[in-house]
Amino acid sequence: MNIQEETYIILGQRLLLAFDSKMLVDWAVRLLVSGHESESLIILAGLDNESTEEREKYFWKSIAELDIKITMTDSELVEYYVIKVADDVVKGNRKASSGLDIMRDVLAWSGYDSKYFQFYELEEDVDYLENYGGVIFISGLDKSNKDQFIKDEFELFLEIQRLRIDEETTQKAICADCDTIAKPILKTKYQFKKPFKFKAWFCGNCGSENIEHFSSQNGKRKIIDRIKNNP
């Protein structure tokens, strides 16, 4: 066990709404089992039925006694925890639905930061699918492939973080006709049936409608593959 990593993970969890201070007790137990020891850590490991205030007190005393250095900001701690969650989902060590529940809290805590926004529409559609049997945003998502779809989204998230893909790139689309990755253009289209006028996205380079946005899983994969093959 890496005591620094375990501590960063629990600190990231601690910032989210669903955090239960009993997790601090579990953290202490894991550290003791792995051979780390201090007076406050031993006390914390036995506080199953105590208040959050009491657990917090001995948690911070344990941090000081074990000389654990905290150098990350709150945002960095949450990101560190999210990477761990994503990795666990991809490896099958955590249920896909559990990972998505955590991302709901992360989105709320972060003020819907663009870094995590790819989970917003997915979370909305999974909720709608479970309650009403359909989806709003994502075509191809259904009850039979829901868990795999969530797992794939976490895998793509890890790739985005690993490649340090910036926000500007996430606003782009890849064109099947001219093979360009560019920011799409929203134009008005007309037809001889209702709605007679509607908006559609076109390639920012050649004007084709045959594009896939980064917001879709296929779009992400194609753009990620291009970045990996043309660093």
Buried (B, 14 or more C-beta within 10 A) or exposed (E): EEBEEBBBBBBBBBBBEEBEBBBBBBBBBBBBEEEBEBEBBEBBBEBEEBEBEBBBBBBEBBBEBBEBEEEBEEBEBBBBBBBBBBBBBBEEEBBBBEBBBBBBBBBEBBEEBEBBBBBBBBBBBBBBBEEEEEBEEBEEBEEEEBBEBBBBBBBBBBBBBEEEBEEEBBBBBBBEEBEBBBEBBEEEEEEEEEEEEEEEEBBBBBEBBEBBBBBBBEBBBBBBEEBEEEE
